Amino acid sequence: MRTEKRKAKDGQKKKHPEAPKKPSGGGYGQFLAEKRPQFQKACAGQSVTAVSKMAGEAWKKLSDAEKKLYETMYAKKMEECKKALAEYNKNKEEGEGEDAEEETEKPKAKKARKAGDR
């Protein structure tokens, strides 16, 4: 079972470390990123889930106008991310011709046989 999961991960495309990262979690993610230090101080010595529970309760108590503030913050960050990603892809395509010579092809892995396939 573990080897199957590992093989599935090997087939996945790896993300470039310099690629721009998307903002997390919509309005709630922005709220949590801003308020996390306060929640961590309040939950000192407790489990990590205590912070999440406290944040969830605080988010539910916010008015729609306050939530809208965080949602607009998320929208702005998402737009910035899209612009940064477009710039990254543009630069990546320009430099791709130089990197193609350096890459070598990996040999294909052999498939394992099942017990009844002989």
MOPAC internal coordinates of N, CA, C and O (Angstrom, degrees):
PM7 1SCF
backbone

  N    0.0000 0     0.00 0     0.00 0    0    0    0
  C    1.4546 1     0.00 0     0.00 0    1    0    0
  C    1.5254 1   110.43 1     0.00 0    2    1    0
  O    1.2310 1   120.22 1   134.42 1    3    2    1
  N    1.3274 1   117.18 1   -45.58 1    3    2    1
  C    1.4513 1   119.49 1  -178.86 1    5    3    2
  C    1.5189 1   111.88 1   -64.43 1    6    5    3
  O    1.2310 1   120.53 1   140.41 1    7    6    5
  N    1.3253 1   116.58 1   -39.59 1    7    6    5
  C    1.4622 1   118.59 1  -179.23 1    9    7    6
  C    1.5202 1   110.82 1   -65.65 1   10    9    7
  O    1.2310 1   119.88 1   147.17 1   11   10    9
  N    1.3306 1   117.83 1   -32.83 1   11   10    9
  C    1.4587 1   120.62 1   177.37 1   13   11   10
  C    1.5187 1   110.36 1   -64.16 1   14   13   11
  O    1.2310 1   120.20 1   137.01 1   15   14   13
  N    1.3314 1   117.23 1   -42.99 1   15   14   13
  C    1.4566 1   121.15 1   178.71 1   17   15   14
  C    1.5270 1   110.34 1   -64.64 1   18   17   15
  O    1.2310 1   120.78 1   138.90 1   19   18   17
  N    1.3184 1   116.12 1   -41.10 1   19   18   17
  C    1.4567 1   120.76 1  -179.43 1   21   19   18
  C    1.5268 1   109.77 1   -63.91 1   22   21   19
  O    1.2310 1   120.43 1   137.96 1   23   22   21
  N    1.3289 1   116.78 1   -42.04 1   23   22   21
  C    1.4608 1   120.72 1   179.17 1   25   23   22
  C    1.5268 1   110.21 1   -64.35 1   26   25   23
  O    1.2310 1   120.34 1   141.97 1   27   26   25
  N    1.3152 1   116.96 1   -38.03 1   27   26   25
  C    1.4609 1   120.70 1   179.03 1   29   27   26
  C    1.5228 1   109.80 1   -64.51 1   30   29   27
  O    1.2310 1   120.05 1   140.66 1   31   30   29
  N    1.3315 1   117.51 1   -39.34 1   31   30   29
  C    1.4554 1   121.04 1   178.88 1   33   31   30
  C    1.5199 1   111.25 1   -68.07 1   34   33   31
  O    1.2310 1   120.09 1   144.19 1   35   34   33
  N    1.3340 1   117.43 1   -35.81 1   35   34   33
  C    1.4531 1   120.86 1  -179.65 1   37   35   34
  C    1.5254 1   111.32 1   -62.38 1   38   37   35
  O    1.2310 1   120.22 1   148.60 1   39   38   37
  N    1.3149 1   117.18 1   -31.40 1   39   38   37
  C    1.4512 1   121.54 1  -179.09 1   41   39   38
  C    1.5200 1   112.98 1   -78.26 1   42   41   39
  O    1.2310 1   120.11 1   165.72 1   43   42   41
  N    1.3275 1   117.40 1   -14.28 1   43   42   41
  C    1.4542 1   120.96 1  -178.03 1   45   43   42
  C    1.5207 1   110.16 1   -73.92 1   46   45   43
  O    1.2310 1   121.21 1   -31.94 1   47   46   45
  N    1.3193 1   115.28 1   148.06 1   47   46   45
  C    1.4506 1   120.71 1   177.27 1   49   47   46
  C    1.5260 1   108.37 1   -76.13 1   50   49   47
  O    1.2310 1   120.77 1   -49.24 1   51   50   49
  N    1.3259 1   116.14 1   130.76 1   51   50   49
  C    1.4596 1   119.72 1  -179.44 1   53   51   50
  C    1.5230 1   109.52 1   -85.13 1   54   53   51
  O    1.2310 1   120.77 1   -38.96 1   55   54   53
  N    1.3337 1   116.13 1   141.04 1   55   54   53
  C    1.4489 1   121.42 1  -179.79 1   57   55   54
  C    1.5219 1   109.31 1   -81.52 1   58   57   55
  O    1.2310 1   121.14 1   -37.16 1   59   58   57
  N    1.3017 1   115.42 1   142.84 1   59   58   57
  C    1.4547 1   120.99 1   178.92 1   61   59   58
  C    1.5309 1   108.01 1   -74.57 1   62   61   59
  O    1.2310 1   120.06 1   -42.77 1   63   62   61
  N    1.3440 1   117.49 1   137.23 1   63   62   61
  C    1.4767 1   119.23 1  -176.96 1   65   63   62
  C    1.5243 1   113.65 1   -65.61 1   66   65   63
  O    1.2310 1   119.62 1   157.84 1   67   66   65
  N    1.3271 1   118.32 1   -22.16 1   67   66   65
  C    1.4572 1   120.85 1  -179.15 1   69   67   66
  C    1.5249 1   112.55 1   -92.09 1   70   69   67
  O    1.2310 1   119.95 1   177.92 1   71   70   69
  N    1.3226 1   117.70 1    -2.08 1   71   70   69
  C    1.4620 1   121.37 1  -179.84 1   73   71   70
  C    1.5271 1   109.57 1   -67.55 1   74   73   71
  O    1.2310 1   120.22 1   -37.51 1   75   74   73
  N    1.3405 1   117.19 1   142.49 1   75   74   73
  C    1.4731 1   119.05 1   178.70 1   77   75   74
  C    1.5197 1   111.70 1   -65.06 1   78   77   75
  O    1.2310 1   120.73 1   -34.83 1   79   78   77
  N    1.3049 1   116.21 1   145.17 1   79   78   77
  C    1.4637 1   121.53 1  -177.94 1   81   79   78
  C    1.5304 1   109.79 1  -100.26 1   82   81   79
  O    1.2310 1   121.25 1   -37.78 1   83   82   81
  N    1.3180 1   115.21 1   142.22 1   83   82   81
  C    1.4586 1   120.60 1   178.95 1   85   83   82
  C    1.5241 1   109.73 1   -74.82 1   86   85   83
  O    1.2310 1   120.20 1   -31.39 1   87   86   85
  N    1.3398 1   117.23 1   148.61 1   87   86   85
  C    1.4659 1   119.41 1   174.83 1   89   87   86
  C    1.5228 1   109.71 1   -68.22 1   90   89   87
  O    1.2310 1   120.65 1   -29.37 1   91   90   89
  N    1.3008 1   116.36 1   150.63 1   91   90   89
  C    1.4648 1   119.97 1  -172.45 1   93   91   90
  C    1.5198 1   112.92 1   -93.24 1   94   93   91
  O    1.2310 1   121.10 1   -37.34 1   95   94   93
  N    1.3204 1   115.50 1   142.66 1   95   94   93
  C    1.4374 1   125.45 1   160.85 1   97   95   94
  C    1.4949 1   122.09 1    60.84 1   98   97   95
  O    1.2310 1   118.00 1  -155.80 1   99   98   97
  N    1.2994 1   121.41 1    24.20 1   99   98   97
  C    1.4558 1   120.98 1   177.77 1  101   99   98
  C    1.5173 1   112.10 1    63.17 1  102  101   99
  O    1.2310 1   121.03 1    28.58 1  103  102  101
  N    1.3261 1   115.64 1  -151.42 1  103  102  101
  C    1.4593 1   121.02 1  -179.04 1  105  103  102
  C    1.5153 1   112.27 1   -62.36 1  106  105  103
  O    1.2310 1   120.93 1   140.24 1  107  106  105
  N    1.3265 1   115.82 1   -39.76 1  107  106  105
  C    1.4667 1   119.89 1   179.69 1  109  107  106
  C    1.5295 1   110.90 1   -63.67 1  110  109  107
  O    1.2310 1   120.25 1   140.34 1  111  110  109
  N    1.3264 1   117.14 1   -39.66 1  111  110  109
  C    1.4593 1   120.97 1   179.32 1  113  111  110
  C    1.5232 1   111.56 1   -62.57 1  114  113  111
  O    1.2310 1   120.62 1   140.84 1  115  114  113
  N    1.3204 1   116.41 1   -39.16 1  115  114  113
  C    1.4663 1   120.93 1   178.17 1  117  115  114
  C    1.5341 1   110.41 1   -67.71 1  118  117  115
  O    1.2310 1   121.22 1   138.65 1  119  118  117
  N    1.3143 1   115.27 1   -41.35 1  119  118  117
  C    1.4680 1   120.86 1   177.29 1  121  119  118
  C    1.5269 1   110.33 1   -60.47 1  122  121  119
  O    1.2310 1   120.98 1   132.89 1  123  122  121
  N    1.3217 1   115.73 1   -47.11 1  123  122  121
  C    1.4611 1   120.54 1  -178.01 1  125  123  122
  C    1.5303 1   111.17 1   -65.43 1  126  125  123
  O    1.2310 1   120.21 1   138.95 1  127  126  125
  N    1.3312 1   117.20 1   -41.05 1  127  126  125
  C    1.4653 1   120.30 1   179.53 1  129  127  126
  C    1.5279 1   110.90 1   -61.73 1  130  129  127
  O    1.2310 1   120.50 1   142.89 1  131  130  129
  N    1.3268 1   116.64 1   -37.11 1  131  130  129
  C    1.4588 1   121.04 1  -178.87 1  133  131  130
  C    1.5294 1   111.83 1   -75.35 1  134  133  131
  O    1.2310 1   120.05 1   140.44 1  135  134  133
  N    1.3121 1   117.51 1   -39.56 1  135  134  133
  C    1.4657 1   121.95 1  -172.28 1  137  135  134
  C    1.5353 1   114.53 1   -98.13 1  138  137  135
  O    1.2310 1   119.64 1   173.37 1  139  138  137
  N    1.3258 1   118.30 1    -6.63 1  139  138  137
  C    1.4639 1   120.93 1  -175.61 1  141  139  138
  C    1.5383 1   113.58 1   -52.63 1  142  141  139
  O    1.2310 1   118.65 1   134.15 1  143  142  141
  N    1.3507 1   120.18 1   -45.85 1  143  142  141
  C    1.4754 1   118.56 1   179.98 1  145  143  142
  C    1.5329 1   113.16 1   -57.32 1  146  145  143
  O    1.2310 1   120.41 1   142.25 1  147  146  145
  N    1.3252 1   116.82 1   -37.75 1  147  146  145
  C    1.4690 1   120.48 1   178.86 1  149  147  146
  C    1.5312 1   110.43 1   -65.79 1  150  149  147
  O    1.2310 1   120.73 1   136.61 1  151  150  149
  N    1.3325 1   116.22 1   -43.39 1  151  150  149
  C    1.4597 1   120.11 1  -179.60 1  153  151  150
  C    1.5323 1   110.74 1   -66.96 1  154  153  151
  O    1.2310 1   120.31 1   143.51 1  155  154  153
  N    1.3297 1   117.02 1   -36.49 1  155  154  153
  C    1.4644 1   120.35 1   179.83 1  157  155  154
  C    1.5300 1   110.84 1   -66.12 1  158  157  155
  O    1.2310 1   120.41 1   141.16 1  159  158  157
  N    1.3373 1   116.82 1   -38.84 1  159  158  157
  C    1.4675 1   119.95 1   177.26 1  161  159  158
  C    1.5255 1   110.76 1   -64.71 1  162  161  159
  O    1.2310 1   120.90 1   139.13 1  163  162  161
  N    1.3215 1   115.88 1   -40.87 1  163  162  161
  C    1.4634 1   120.58 1  -179.30 1  165  163  162
  C    1.5250 1   111.77 1   -68.62 1  166  165  163
  O    1.2310 1   120.45 1   149.90 1  167  166  165
  N    1.3217 1   116.75 1   -30.10 1  167  166  165
  C    1.4682 1   121.74 1  -177.34 1  169  167  166
  C    1.5269 1   111.99 1  -105.63 1  170  169  167
  O    1.2310 1   119.59 1  -155.52 1  171  170  169
  N    1.3101 1   118.39 1    24.48 1  171  170  169
  C    1.4672 1   121.08 1  -177.57 1  173  171  170
  C    1.5265 1   110.54 1   -56.34 1  174  173  171
  O    1.2310 1   120.78 1   -48.37 1  175  174  173
  N    1.3327 1   116.12 1   131.63 1  175  174  173
  C    1.4518 1   121.18 1   179.01 1  177  175  174
  C    1.5209 1   114.31 1    86.87 1  178  177  175
  O    1.2310 1   120.18 1   173.02 1  179  178  177
  N    1.3191 1   117.26 1    -6.98 1  179  178  177
  C    1.4617 1   120.71 1   179.02 1  181  179  178
  C    1.5211 1   109.66 1   -98.78 1  182  181  179
  O    1.2310 1   120.52 1    -3.86 1  183  182  181
  N    1.3083 1   116.61 1   176.14 1  183  182  181
  C    1.4576 1   120.99 1  -178.72 1  185  183  182
  C    1.5349 1   110.67 1   -71.97 1  186  185  183
  O    1.2310 1   121.28 1   -14.79 1  187  186  185
  N    1.3074 1   115.16 1   165.21 1  187  186  185
  C    1.4547 1   121.53 1   179.73 1  189  187  186
  C    1.5247 1   110.88 1   -64.03 1  190  189  187
  O    1.2310 1   120.68 1   146.88 1  191  190  189
  N    1.2958 1   116.31 1   -33.12 1  191  190  189
  C    1.4633 1   119.63 1  -179.05 1  193  191  190
  C    1.5292 1   111.90 1   -65.57 1  194  193  191
  O    1.2310 1   120.13 1   155.52 1  195  194  193
  N    1.3214 1   117.35 1   -24.48 1  195  194  193
  C    1.4616 1   120.55 1   178.27 1  197  195  194
  C    1.5290 1   110.23 1   -63.69 1  198  197  195
  O    1.2310 1   120.62 1   143.05 1  199  198  197
  N    1.3341 1   116.42 1   -36.95 1  199  198  197
  C    1.4645 1   120.75 1   177.97 1  201  199  198
  C    1.5244 1   109.46 1   -64.66 1  202  201  199
  O    1.2310 1   120.75 1   135.34 1  203  202  201
  N    1.3259 1   116.17 1   -44.66 1  203  202  201
  C    1.4668 1   120.53 1  -179.45 1  205  203  202
  C    1.5226 1   111.47 1   -63.55 1  206  205  203
  O    1.2310 1   120.71 1   138.46 1  207  206  205
  N    1.3236 1   116.25 1   -41.54 1  207  206  205
  C    1.4711 1   119.95 1   179.40 1  209  207  206
  C    1.5218 1   111.07 1   -64.23 1  210  209  207
  O    1.2310 1   120.95 1   136.85 1  211  210  209
  N    1.3342 1   115.79 1   -43.15 1  211  210  209
  C    1.4634 1   119.86 1  -179.72 1  213  211  210
  C    1.5292 1   110.02 1   -64.89 1  214  213  211
  O    1.2310 1   120.54 1   138.89 1  215  214  213
  N    1.3207 1   116.57 1   -41.11 1  215  214  213
  C    1.4610 1   120.69 1   179.74 1  217  215  214
  C    1.5221 1   110.72 1   -65.35 1  218  217  215
  O    1.2310 1   120.10 1   138.81 1  219  218  217
  N    1.3193 1   117.42 1   -41.19 1  219  218  217
  C    1.4522 1   121.14 1   178.46 1  221  219  218
  C    1.5175 1   112.24 1   -61.64 1  222  221  219
  O    1.2310 1   120.93 1   138.02 1  223  222  221
  N    1.3159 1   115.83 1   -41.98 1  223  222  221
  C    1.4725 1   120.12 1   179.02 1  225  223  222
  C    1.5272 1   110.78 1   -65.94 1  226  225  223
  O    1.2310 1   120.86 1   138.41 1  227  226  225
  N    1.3361 1   115.96 1   -41.59 1  227  226  225
  C    1.4685 1   120.25 1   179.39 1  229  227  226
  C    1.5314 1   110.46 1   -65.15 1  230  229  227
  O    1.2310 1   120.31 1   141.94 1  231  230  229
  N    1.3314 1   117.01 1   -38.06 1  231  230  229
  C    1.4687 1   121.32 1   179.07 1  233  231  230
  C    1.5230 1   110.46 1   -64.63 1  234  233  231
  O    1.2310 1   120.22 1   139.32 1  235  234  233
  N    1.3225 1   117.19 1   -40.68 1  235  234  233
  C    1.4617 1   121.08 1   179.80 1  237  235  234
  C    1.5273 1   111.48 1   -64.86 1  238  237  235
  O    1.2310 1   120.41 1   147.42 1  239  238  237
  N    1.3349 1   116.82 1   -32.58 1  239  238  237
  C    1.4593 1   121.33 1  -178.43 1  241  239  238
  C    1.5312 1   112.81 1   -76.25 1  242  241  239
  O    1.2310 1   119.98 1   162.45 1  243  242  241
  N    1.3430 1   117.64 1   -17.55 1  243  242  241
  C    1.4660 1   119.98 1  -178.93 1  245  243  242
  C    1.5290 1   110.57 1   -67.50 1  246  245  243
  O    1.2310 1   121.23 1   -31.97 1  247  246  245
  N    1.3201 1   115.26 1   148.03 1  247  246  245
  C    1.4664 1   119.52 1   176.04 1  249  247  246
  C    1.5283 1   108.99 1   -76.69 1  250  249  247
  O    1.2310 1   120.76 1   -13.66 1  251  250  249
  N    1.3179 1   116.15 1   166.34 1  251  250  249
  C    1.4648 1   120.62 1   179.66 1  253  251  250
  C    1.5247 1   111.06 1   -62.17 1  254  253  251
  O    1.2310 1   120.15 1   144.39 1  255  254  253
  N    1.3259 1   117.32 1   -35.61 1  255  254  253
  C    1.4699 1   121.00 1   179.84 1  257  255  254
  C    1.5357 1   110.17 1   -65.16 1  258  257  255
  O    1.2310 1   120.42 1   139.15 1  259  258  257
  N    1.3338 1   116.81 1   -40.85 1  259  258  257
  C    1.4624 1   120.45 1   178.92 1  261  259  258
  C    1.5286 1   111.24 1   -68.51 1  262  261  259
  O    1.2310 1   120.80 1   141.47 1  263  262  261
  N    1.3290 1   116.08 1   -38.53 1  263  262  261
  C    1.4600 1   120.07 1   177.50 1  265  263  262
  C    1.5277 1   110.52 1   -65.59 1  266  265  263
  O    1.2310 1   120.74 1   142.15 1  267  266  265
  N    1.3222 1   116.19 1   -37.85 1  267  266  265
  C    1.4624 1   121.32 1   179.96 1  269  267  266
  C    1.5252 1   110.67 1   -59.69 1  270  269  267
  O    1.2310 1   120.58 1   144.08 1  271  270  269
  N    1.3229 1   116.50 1   -35.92 1  271  270  269
  C    1.4678 1   121.91 1   178.05 1  273  271  270
  C    1.5314 1   110.50 1   -57.41 1  274  273  271
  O    1.2310 1   120.82 1   131.77 1  275  274  273
  N    1.3186 1   116.04 1   -48.23 1  275  274  273
  C    1.4682 1   121.29 1  -179.13 1  277  275  274
  C    1.5273 1   111.33 1   -69.61 1  278  277  275
  O    1.2310 1   120.81 1   146.83 1  279  278  277
  N    1.3256 1   116.06 1   -33.17 1  279  278  277
  C    1.4633 1   119.29 1   178.83 1  281  279  278
  C    1.5306 1   110.93 1   -69.21 1  282  281  279
  O    1.2310 1   120.12 1   144.13 1  283  282  281
  N    1.3325 1   117.38 1   -35.87 1  283  282  281
  C    1.4649 1   119.59 1   176.21 1  285  283  282
  C    1.5267 1   110.46 1   -69.90 1  286  285  283
  O    1.2310 1   120.37 1   144.74 1  287  286  285
  N    1.3367 1   116.91 1   -35.26 1  287  286  285
  C    1.4678 1   119.86 1   174.79 1  289  287  286
  C    1.5222 1   110.25 1   -59.94 1  290  289  287
  O    1.2310 1   120.70 1   137.31 1  291  290  289
  N    1.3303 1   116.27 1   -42.69 1  291  290  289
  C    1.4574 1   121.39 1   178.81 1  293  291  290
  C    1.5342 1   110.62 1   -63.28 1  294  293  291
  O    1.2310 1   120.63 1   136.23 1  295  294  293
  N    1.3240 1   116.41 1   -43.77 1  295  294  293
  C    1.4639 1   120.44 1  -179.32 1  297  295  294
  C    1.5296 1   110.94 1   -61.33 1  298  297  295
  O    1.2310 1   120.49 1   138.68 1  299  298  297
  N    1.3403 1   116.66 1   -41.32 1  299  298  297
  C    1.4682 1   120.75 1   178.19 1  301  299  298
  C    1.5251 1   110.67 1   -63.55 1  302  301  299
  O    1.2310 1   120.81 1   134.95 1  303  302  301
  N    1.3154 1   116.06 1   -45.05 1  303  302  301
  C    1.4614 1   119.91 1  -179.75 1  305  303  302
  C    1.5201 1   111.33 1   -65.50 1  306  305  303
  O    1.2310 1   120.33 1   144.99 1  307  306  305
  N    1.3267 1   116.97 1   -35.01 1  307  306  305
  C    1.4562 1   121.03 1   178.68 1  309  307  306
  C    1.5289 1   110.53 1   -67.19 1  310  309  307
  O    1.2310 1   120.32 1   139.99 1  311  310  309
  N    1.3350 1   116.99 1   -40.01 1  311  310  309
  C    1.4616 1   120.73 1   176.97 1  313  311  310
  C    1.5332 1   110.35 1   -63.36 1  314  313  311
  O    1.2310 1   120.66 1   136.53 1  315  314  313
  N    1.3382 1   116.35 1   -43.47 1  315  314  313
  C    1.4635 1   120.35 1   177.51 1  317  315  314
  C    1.5245 1   110.22 1   -60.93 1  318  317  315
  O    1.2310 1   120.77 1   139.57 1  319  318  317
  N    1.3129 1   116.13 1   -40.43 1  319  318  317
  C    1.4529 1   121.13 1   179.72 1  321  319  318
  C    1.5245 1   110.89 1   -64.08 1  322  321  319
  O    1.2310 1   120.31 1   137.53 1  323  322  321
  N    1.3297 1   117.01 1   -42.47 1  323  322  321
  C    1.4662 1   120.71 1   179.30 1  325  323  322
  C    1.5291 1   110.74 1   -62.42 1  326  325  323
  O    1.2310 1   120.57 1   138.09 1  327  326  325
  N    1.3385 1   116.52 1   -41.91 1  327  326  325
  C    1.4598 1   120.28 1   178.37 1  329  327  326
  C    1.5281 1   110.52 1   -64.44 1  330  329  327
  O    1.2310 1   120.71 1   135.49 1  331  330  329
  N    1.3277 1   116.24 1   -44.51 1  331  330  329
  C    1.4604 1   120.82 1   179.94 1  333  331  330
  C    1.5259 1   111.13 1   -64.10 1  334  333  331
  O    1.2310 1   120.62 1   142.46 1  335  334  333
  N    1.3310 1   116.41 1   -37.54 1  335  334  333
  C    1.4583 1   120.92 1   179.36 1  337  335  334
  C    1.5308 1   110.67 1   -68.00 1  338  337  335
  O    1.2310 1   120.44 1   139.63 1  339  338  337
  N    1.3341 1   116.77 1   -40.37 1  339  338  337
  C    1.4619 1   120.27 1   177.71 1  341  339  338
  C    1.5245 1   110.04 1   -63.15 1  342  341  339
  O    1.2310 1   120.48 1   137.27 1  343  342  341
  N    1.3166 1   116.69 1   -42.73 1  343  342  341
  C    1.4681 1   121.66 1   177.77 1  345  343  342
  C    1.5259 1   110.53 1   -64.17 1  346  345  343
  O    1.2310 1   120.59 1   137.53 1  347  346  345
  N    1.3084 1   116.48 1   -42.47 1  347  346  345
  C    1.4711 1   121.34 1   179.00 1  349  347  346
  C    1.5260 1   110.87 1   -62.13 1  350  349  347
  O    1.2310 1   120.44 1   133.79 1  351  350  349
  N    1.3409 1   116.76 1   -46.21 1  351  350  349
  C    1.4645 1   121.01 1   179.99 1  353  351  350
  C    1.5316 1   111.31 1   -64.43 1  354  353  351
  O    1.2310 1   120.54 1   142.18 1  355  354  353
  N    1.3331 1   116.58 1   -37.82 1  355  354  353
  C    1.4578 1   120.89 1   178.82 1  357  355  354
  C    1.5364 1   109.63 1   -63.29 1  358  357  355
  O    1.2310 1   120.51 1   132.97 1  359  358  357
  N    1.3239 1   116.62 1   -47.03 1  359  358  357
  C    1.4616 1   121.28 1   179.55 1  361  359  358
  C    1.5262 1   111.32 1   -66.97 1  362  361  359
  O    1.2310 1   120.84 1   145.13 1  363  362  361
  N    1.3205 1   116.01 1   -34.87 1  363  362  361
  C    1.4609 1   120.86 1  -179.59 1  365  363  362
  C    1.5252 1   110.58 1   -66.03 1  366  365  363
  O    1.2310 1   120.64 1   138.07 1  367  366  365
  N    1.3311 1   116.38 1   -41.93 1  367  366  365
  C    1.4614 1   120.71 1  -179.69 1  369  367  366
  C    1.5254 1   111.24 1   -66.79 1  370  369  367
  O    1.2310 1   120.10 1   143.34 1  371  370  369
  N    1.3213 1   117.41 1   -36.66 1  371  370  369
  C    1.4580 1   120.93 1   179.40 1  373  371  370
  C    1.5237 1   111.49 1   -66.33 1  374  373  371
  O    1.2310 1   120.09 1   141.00 1  375  374  373
  N    1.3107 1   117.44 1   -39.00 1  375  374  373
  C    1.4513 1   121.83 1  -178.05 1  377  375  374
  C    1.5073 1   114.11 1   -88.85 1  378  377  375
  O    1.2310 1   119.87 1  -179.27 1  379  378  377
  N    1.3330 1   117.86 1     0.73 1  379  378  377
  C    1.4612 1   121.71 1  -174.82 1  381  379  378
  C    1.5239 1   112.80 1   -69.11 1  382  381  379
  O    1.2310 1   119.66 1   145.87 1  383  382  381
  N    1.3194 1   118.25 1   -34.13 1  383  382  381
  C    1.4510 1   121.71 1  -178.39 1  385  383  382
  C    1.5212 1   112.11 1   -62.41 1  386  385  383
  O    1.2310 1   119.92 1   143.59 1  387  386  385
  N    1.3084 1   117.76 1   -36.41 1  387  386  385
  C    1.4618 1   122.46 1   179.75 1  389  387  386
  C    1.5208 1   111.24 1   -71.31 1  390  389  387
  O    1.2310 1   120.07 1   140.59 1  391  390  389
  N    1.3145 1   117.47 1   -39.41 1  391  390  389
  C    1.4564 1   121.66 1  -176.50 1  393  391  390
  C    1.5212 1   112.77 1   -75.62 1  394  393  391
  O    1.2310 1   120.18 1   155.75 1  395  394  393
  N    1.3277 1   117.26 1   -24.25 1  395  394  393
  C    1.4582 1   120.67 1  -175.99 1  397  395  394
  C    1.5308 1   111.60 1   -63.28 1  398  397  395
  O    1.2310 1   119.84 1   146.91 1  399  398  397
  N    1.3226 1   117.90 1   -33.09 1  399  398  397
  C    1.4575 1   120.63 1  -179.84 1  401  399  398
  C    1.5223 1   111.92 1   -68.89 1  402  401  399
  O    1.2310 1   120.43 1   146.94 1  403  402  401
  N    1.3142 1   116.79 1   -33.06 1  403  402  401
  C    1.4557 1   121.47 1  -176.74 1  405  403  402
  C    1.5183 1   112.83 1   -75.26 1  406  405  403
  O    1.2310 1   120.34 1   150.00 1  407  406  405
  N    1.3237 1   116.95 1   -30.00 1  407  406  405
  C    1.4656 1   120.20 1  -176.54 1  409  407  406
  C    1.5235 1   110.65 1   -71.76 1  410  409  407
  O    1.2310 1   121.12 1   -38.97 1  411  410  409
  N    1.3092 1   115.46 1   141.03 1  411  410  409
  C    1.4606 1   120.24 1   175.13 1  413  411  410
  C    1.5167 1   107.73 1  -116.49 1  414  413  411
  O    1.2310 1   121.12 1   -30.63 1  415  414  413
  N    1.3107 1   115.45 1   149.37 1  415  414  413
  C    1.4591 1   119.19 1  -179.40 1  417  415  414
  C    1.5157 1   110.39 1   -76.14 1  418  417  415
  O    1.2310 1   120.93 1   -41.68 1  419  418  417
  N    1.3083 1   115.83 1   138.32 1  419  418  417
  C    1.4583 1   120.97 1   176.89 1  421  419  418
  C    1.5272 1   108.41 1   -85.49 1  422  421  419
  O    1.2310 1   120.14 1   -39.46 1  423  422  421
  N    1.3173 1   117.33 1   140.54 1  423  422  421
  C    1.4662 1   118.06 1   176.14 1  425  423  422
  C    1.5251 1   109.67 1   -67.95 1  426  425  423
  O    1.2310 1   121.01 1   -34.40 1  427  426  425
  N    1.3241 1   115.67 1   145.60 1  427  426  425
  C    1.4604 1   119.96 1  -179.04 1  429  427  426
  C    1.5221 1   109.51 1   -71.28 1  430  429  427
  O    1.2310 1   121.22 1   -41.62 1  431  430  429
  N    1.3145 1   115.28 1   138.38 1  431  430  429
  C    1.4600 1   120.63 1   179.11 1  433  431  430
  C    1.5238 1   109.39 1   -74.22 1  434  433  431
  O    1.2310 1   120.84 1   -35.46 1  435  434  433
  N    1.3165 1   116.00 1   144.54 1  435  434  433
  C    1.4520 1   120.75 1   178.09 1  437  435  434
  C    1.5134 1   109.46 1   -77.80 1  438  437  435
  O    1.2310 1   121.08 1   -36.17 1  439  438  437
  N    1.3228 1   115.54 1   143.83 1  439  438  437
  C    1.4549 1   120.01 1   178.50 1  441  439  438
  C    1.5200 1   109.77 1   -81.92 1  442  441  439
  O    1.2310 1   121.14 1   -40.31 1  443  442  441
  N    1.3083 1   115.42 1   139.69 1  443  442  441
  C    1.4686 1   120.54 1   178.23 1  445  443  442
  C    1.5213 1   109.31 1   -76.09 1  446  445  443
  O    1.2310 1   121.10 1   -36.22 1  447  446  445
  N    1.3116 1   115.49 1   143.78 1  447  446  445
  C    1.4578 1   120.42 1   177.78 1  449  447  446
  C    1.5029 1   110.06 1   -87.42 1  450  449  447
  O    1.2310 1   121.17 1   -31.86 1  451  450  449
  N    1.2983 1   115.37 1   148.14 1  451  450  449
  C    1.4537 1   120.14 1   173.15 1  453  451  450
  C    1.5208 1   108.14 1   -85.14 1  454  453  451
  O    1.2310 1   120.30 1   -19.57 1  455  454  453
  N    1.3030 1   117.03 1   160.43 1  455  454  453
  C    1.4631 1   121.68 1  -175.87 1  457  455  454
  C    1.5272 1   112.94 1   -59.06 1  458  457  455
  O    1.2310 1   119.38 1   145.80 1  459  458  457
  N    1.3161 1   118.79 1   -34.20 1  459  458  457
  C    1.4605 1   121.69 1  -175.44 1  461  459  458
  C    1.5228 1   113.53 1   -94.07 1  462  461  459
  O    1.2310 1   118.87 1  -174.49 1  463  462  461
  N    1.3317 1   119.76 1     5.51 1  463  462  461
  C    1.4650 1   122.66 1  -175.78 1  465  463  462
  C    1.5195 1   114.24 1   -91.17 1  466  465  463
  O    1.2310 1   118.10 1  -164.05 1  467  466  465
  N    1.2791 1   121.22 1    15.95 1  467  466  465
  C    1.4691 1   121.20 1  -176.32 1  469  467  466
  C    1.4337 1   112.11 1   -90.81 1  470  469  467
  O    1.2310 1   120.10 1   180.00 1  471  470  469

